[in-house]
Amino acid sequence: MTIFKAIILGIIQGVAEFLPISSSAHLIVFPYLFGWEESSLAFDVALHFGTMMAVLVIFFKDWWNLFIGAIKDIKNKKKTTNGKMFWYLVVATIPAAIVGFLLDDVIENVIRNNIWLIASALAIMGMLIYLGDKWATHHYKKEKKFEDITLKEAIIIGISQAFAVIPGFSRSGTTILAGRLQGISKEAITKFTFLLSVPVICGATVLKVTDLALTKEVIVGIISSFAMGIIAIKFLLNYIKKHDFSVFAFYRVILALVVFIKLIFFK
């Protein structure tokens, strides 16, 4: 792993983590397309740590208010909106945490090496995101705001996130799709998805920290993923105010086709 490759992969991670296009798939597919040696899961988690820090910077005030709300709920035994949303995020984290912990070896040694599976997941989720978002836009006359998300909806979003242990499904893609199908607005589910990334990535970092040497390449990768993460978050939050998720769905399918073409004709 050279510093140049670490920077490129950090940029890819920073962009792809928050757009519904699967950062994990990109960190596997792009080295495959360019003929680079595949990075380890531990290195990928380090890049995810950089994007987690980007979320904390952008949403620091939100997380602080959520945490204080949860403390007040316990102390005063009186429910607040911030306290409610904090615990909903905790509950939504559990399915992915369990699946990721139990399938860690399978993800590392089997799934990450199956380019066919990853490309298929990119294409399938691309089509589902496109169809689901279009259906939700026409089906729900009044969409739910962030604070209106229910416990049941949070659990369903959390379960959907568990599928993202398979590179190509996309953590943000699955959660955004689950939210849209339940009538949650684009802005609300995007914010919920960003906030939900923090405990999941934090847990994965803790699990893999002992496997990772803090080299120059790792540090550079974390910094580049952090910087691009900041840009990607701000971009998506502004983009969805006037647009849907179609462009990301199309991109996923096109990337999958490129991978399939290489798998079939340029092995």
Stockholm file with secondary structure:
# STOCKHOLM 1.0

chainA/1-267         MTIFKAIILGIIQGVAEFLPISSSAHLIVFPYLFGWEESSLAFDVALHFGTMMAVLVIFFKDWWNLFIGAIKDIKNKKKTTNGKMFWYLVVATIPAAIVGFLLDDVIENVIRNNIWLIASALAIMGMLIYLGDKWATHHYKKEKKFEDITLKEAIIIGISQAFAVIPGFSRSGTTILAGRLQGISKEAITKFTFLLSVPVICGATVLKVTDLALTKEVIVGIISSFAMGIIAIKFLLNYIKKHDFSVFAFYRVILALVVFIKLIFFK
#=GR chainA/1-267 SS CCHHHHHHHHHHHHHHTTTTTCHHHHHHHHHHHHTCCCCCHHHHHHHHHHHHHHHHHHTHHHHHHHHHHHHHHHHHCCCCHHHHHHHHHHHHHHHHHHHHHHTHHHHHHTGGGCHHHHHHHHHHHHHHHHHHHHHHHHHCSSCBCGGGCCHHHHHHHHHHHHGGGSTTTCHHHHHHHHHHHTTBCHHHHHHHHHHHHHHHHHHHHHHHGGGCCCCHHHHHHHHHHHHHHHHHHHHHHHHTTTCCSHHHHHHHHHHHHHHHHHHHHCC
#=GC SS_cons         CCHHHHHHHHHHHHHHTTTTTCHHHHHHHHHHHHTCCCCCHHHHHHHHHHHHHHHHHHTHHHHHHHHHHHHHHHHHCCCCHHHHHHHHHHHHHHHHHHHHHHTHHHHHHTGGGCHHHHHHHHHHHHHHHHHHHHHHHHHCSSCBCGGGCCHHHHHHHHHHHHGGGSTTTCHHHHHHHHHHHTTBCHHHHHHHHHHHHHHHHHHHHHHHGGGCCCCHHHHHHHHHHHHHHHHHHHHHHHHTTTCCSHHHHHHHHHHHHHHHHHHHHCC
//
